[in-house]
Amino acid sequence: MADNKGMRVNEQIRVREVRLIDDEGNQKGIVPTKEALEMAKERDLDLVEVSPNANPPVCKILDFGKYRFE
């Protein structure tokens, strides 16, 4: 597996629901992880856990390859 800076991405996120921030920075609230993954895939982007210690964890839809490069 590639180095993800300790971040969980896409199917690595194993919680039931997440607090979601979409690719435009809008908060979508608490949604099931499966639904969040589907939203990311529809946009050809990744679901990335940005705050794993929050309850529920905060995830953001973004291009992880581009994010990791920066």
Secondary structure by P-SEA (a helix, b strand, c coil): ccccccccccccccccccccccccccccccccaaaaaaaaaaacbbbbbcccccccbbbbbcaaaaaaac
